[in-house]
């Protein structure tokens, strides 16, 4: 077999689906009886990939985050891609919770994935290319084993496998 097969390990989030979940959350906040007049608001910045929840108390902020999370799950977004920060006190005894959408694989996670694959002694070559990893091997069975191995591990963010050739 002269031709090498390969695939990419990436971490992407469909921002349009996140925006749709945000719009549904805003609608539900305006209609839901227990949250309607609570003063809770949610904001989403598409370009910065951040979401902010303003609420009168930490309990209400938790309820709003639950609503956001349920809408994201219904839209097919993995909750591991959303990193919520700690509650911060704001003016007038309100609480602000900010979240960032994690996209791309950072260098330390990429090197950890690379190291884990090398420790297993798969006959595959891993190259880190920016925010993705390219895994190549002469055997497609080895690539299938690498995919199964990486899926079994938890790297703190959702991983997708594409460009399988």
C-alpha positions as CSV (number, residue, x, y, z in Angstrom):
1,X,0.0,0.0,0.0
2,X,1.8,3.1,-1.2
3,X,-1.0,5.5,-0.5
4,X,-1.3,6.9,3.0
5,X,-4.8,7.5,4.5
6,X,-5.4,10.3,6.9
7,X,-8.0,12.3,8.8
8,X,-8.2,15.5,10.8
9,X,-9.0,16.0,14.5
10,X,-10.8,19.3,14.9
11,X,-13.0,21.1,17.4
12,X,-15.6,23.3,15.8
13,X,-18.9,24.7,16.9
14,X,-21.7,25.9,14.5
15,X,-22.0,29.5,15.7
16,X,-25.3,29.9,13.8
17,X,-26.8,27.1,15.8
18,X,-25.6,28.8,19.0
19,X,-27.2,32.0,17.8
20,X,-30.5,30.1,17.2
21,X,-30.4,28.6,20.7
22,X,-29.7,32.1,22.1
23,X,-32.8,33.5,20.2
24,X,-35.0,30.7,21.6
25,X,-33.7,31.4,25.1
26,X,-34.6,35.1,24.8
27,X,-38.1,34.1,23.7
28,X,-38.5,31.6,26.5
29,X,-37.3,34.2,29.1
30,X,-40.0,36.6,27.9
31,X,-42.7,33.9,28.1
32,X,-41.9,31.7,31.0
33,X,-43.9,32.6,34.1
34,X,-41.1,32.2,36.7
35,X,-38.5,34.2,34.6
36,X,-40.7,36.7,32.8
37,X,-40.5,39.6,35.4
38,X,-37.3,38.5,37.1
39,X,-35.1,41.0,35.3
40,X,-32.9,38.3,33.9
41,X,-31.3,38.9,30.5
42,X,-29.0,37.0,28.2
43,X,-26.7,38.5,25.6
44,X,-24.6,36.8,22.8
45,X,-21.7,38.2,20.9
46,X,-21.2,36.3,17.7
47,X,-17.8,37.8,16.8
48,X,-16.4,37.3,20.3
49,X,-18.1,34.0,20.8
50,X,-19.2,34.9,24.3
51,X,-22.5,34.7,26.1
52,X,-23.5,36.8,29.1
53,X,-26.3,36.2,31.6
54,X,-27.4,39.1,33.9
55,X,-29.7,38.0,36.7
56,X,-31.0,39.4,40.1
57,X,-29.6,36.4,42.0
58,X,-27.3,33.4,41.5
59,X,-30.3,31.1,41.6
60,X,-32.1,32.8,38.7
61,X,-28.8,32.9,36.8
62,X,-28.6,29.1,37.2
63,X,-32.1,28.8,35.9
64,X,-31.3,30.9,32.8
65,X,-28.1,28.8,32.2
66,X,-30.2,25.7,32.4
67,X,-32.5,27.1,29.7
68,X,-29.6,28.1,27.5
69,X,-28.0,24.6,28.0
70,X,-31.2,22.8,27.1
71,X,-31.6,24.9,23.9
72,X,-28.0,24.2,23.0
73,X,-28.4,20.5,23.4
74,X,-31.6,20.5,21.3
75,X,-29.6,22.3,18.6
76,X,-26.9,19.6,18.6
77,X,-24.2,21.7,20.4
78,X,-22.0,19.8,22.9
79,X,-22.1,21.5,26.3
80,X,-18.3,20.9,26.6
81,X,-17.8,23.6,24.0
82,X,-19.4,26.2,26.4
83,X,-17.2,27.2,29.4
84,X,-19.1,29.2,32.0
85,X,-17.2,31.5,34.3
86,X,-17.8,32.0,38.0
87,X,-20.6,34.3,39.1
88,X,-19.5,37.9,39.5
89,X,-21.3,40.5,41.6
90,X,-22.6,43.5,39.6
91,X,-24.4,46.7,40.4
92,X,-27.5,46.6,42.5
93,X,-26.9,43.2,43.9
94,X,-27.2,41.5,40.5
95,X,-25.1,38.6,39.2
96,X,-23.3,38.3,35.9
97,X,-22.2,34.9,34.5
98,X,-20.1,34.9,31.3
99,X,-19.4,32.0,29.0
100,X,-17.0,31.5,26.1
101,X,-17.5,29.2,23.2
102,X,-14.4,27.0,22.8
103,X,-13.4,26.5,19.2
104,X,-10.2,25.0,17.8
105,X,-7.7,22.9,19.7
106,X,-5.1,24.8,21.7
107,X,-1.4,23.9,21.7
108,X,-1.4,22.1,25.0
109,X,-4.4,20.0,24.3
110,X,-3.1,19.2,20.8
111,X,0.3,18.1,22.3
112,X,-1.6,16.0,24.9
113,X,-3.6,14.2,22.2
114,X,-0.4,13.7,20.2
115,X,1.4,12.3,23.3
116,X,-1.5,9.9,24.2
117,X,-1.5,8.5,20.6
118,X,2.2,8.0,20.7
119,X,2.1,6.2,24.1
120,X,-0.4,3.7,22.6
121,X,2.2,2.9,19.9
122,X,-0.2,3.2,16.9
123,X,1.6,3.0,13.6
124,X,0.4,6.5,12.8
125,X,2.0,9.9,12.3
126,X,0.4,12.9,14.0
127,X,1.2,16.4,12.9
128,X,-0.2,19.5,14.7
129,X,-1.4,22.1,12.1
130,X,-2.5,25.2,13.9
131,X,-5.8,24.4,15.7
132,X,-6.2,20.9,14.3
133,X,-4.3,17.6,14.1
134,X,-3.7,15.5,11.1
135,X,-3.3,11.8,11.7
136,X,-1.9,9.6,8.8
137,X,-1.1,6.0,8.4
138,X,-0.7,3.4,5.7
139,X,-3.5,1.3,7.3
140,X,-7.1,2.5,7.6
141,X,-7.6,0.0,10.4
142,X,-5.0,1.9,12.5
143,X,-6.8,5.1,11.8
144,X,-10.1,3.6,13.0
145,X,-8.3,2.4,16.2
146,X,-6.9,5.9,16.7
147,X,-10.4,7.5,16.3
148,X,-11.8,5.0,18.8
149,X,-9.0,5.7,21.2
150,X,-9.4,9.5,21.0
151,X,-13.2,9.2,21.4
152,X,-12.7,7.2,24.6
153,X,-10.6,9.9,26.2
154,X,-11.8,13.2,27.6
155,X,-9.9,16.3,26.6
156,X,-12.4,18.9,28.0
157,X,-13.8,19.9,24.6
158,X,-15.8,18.2,21.8
159,X,-13.7,16.7,19.1
160,X,-14.7,15.9,15.5
161,X,-13.0,13.7,13.0
162,X,-13.2,14.8,9.4
163,X,-11.4,14.7,6.0
164,X,-11.1,10.9,6.3
165,X,-9.3,9.8,3.2
